[in-house]
């Protein structure tokens, strides 16, 4: 397994304010990056904004500002949100930055000199909001954009084209890797929808608007937004510049695993054109492209026009960043679509965070204070069958958590941890410490129960640390674990808390009034 990672979110298109769908993808990548770093691996995490294109130009015009002023404003909202969500990205790339523009121009020139790009005329069905040309078959008899469902128009322009057939055999070789595109149905979709019917050459320049990266060879053209946007993954690492240490370390080196995390709506660009661009540039291909599902609202896809967008900000303010991060990654199974409902949001906080975690911690701390003067008894293995079974469950949970997270199956990994904590809660009921405490002959048994509970809480907190960034340190405080002891290397060390003093902390996740909070969130979403 590789020990160096480069993980990226798509760069977001700042034509509107960030919503919970953007937050979802960024949180996924953040949890992966934090998890790898927690295990002392090297992980470079990139996000950013895609700031060119017709839509931005038009929006700026409408607001009476320059496109640059327009994107400066919205991008600052994105960066503020990532800060509020405790996103640990190493860099934030903006496609209007000089370091990026140079790379796009350089890439175009290289492809042109390779004879991979030629000047032609494009006639096709154009979707203005998506800035995409579509073929007759793709728009169908209704002439509807296959991505957004809006009507398309016939349009012609002089354009440069990228020869997509040239690198197809190499692309197909890349497709043979069984984990390159996940989930597998996305790969099949690409093969059946785009590749098998005959891949058409891709238009890589535009003359119909000017807010983009000018092509040096022919400055009335700007680079097609996707050629421009995709290059961010290279430009952020200093590709082609004097300072390309990061590029060498995280991209060029085979020791690094390159992972793109994307939404299903941009799979085609990341799994067909992007690898072909890289082949043309003679640059190695990404190791994995993970396609996550989309955050939906009850009445369909989240969209500003439907007024069903929920902003993460007020949720963070009211319920805390951990609740929002946890909800996002717990509610949507990777690769499937998820749905935001206020009821589920409140229930997740109450059932998973307040009960399963918060209650377990506070009950355990109280009992250790009551029965053992606040000192965690030394861990003793195999006191009885029940303890033995619990010890096995802890080990298997850690192993499956690691395997699942390595594969970016974050939701499933978290479910395993929550099941372990659920088991610990049940263990309290089964072993009934309040009964054991009354019988002096059962003291050893009672000690073992407390030591097991403390250790399981330690393990659970450690495994949830990449998600619950604010509250897990408080849990370690309650257990009296020092900074060094919190290190991941102690995860299998059952004696890590022996004789430590517990401390009652604040309520980790206050229980919410379901009716009241559901109403409040509905209000945020525009009433109803
Ligand atoms: Zn469209």
Boltz pocket constraint, residues with backbone or C-beta under 6 A from the ligand:
constraints:
  - pocket:
      binder: B
      contacts: [[A, 127], [A, 128], [A, 129], [A, 130], [A, 131], [A, 145], [A, 146], [A, 147], [A, 148], [A, 149], [A, 150]]
      max_distance: 6.0
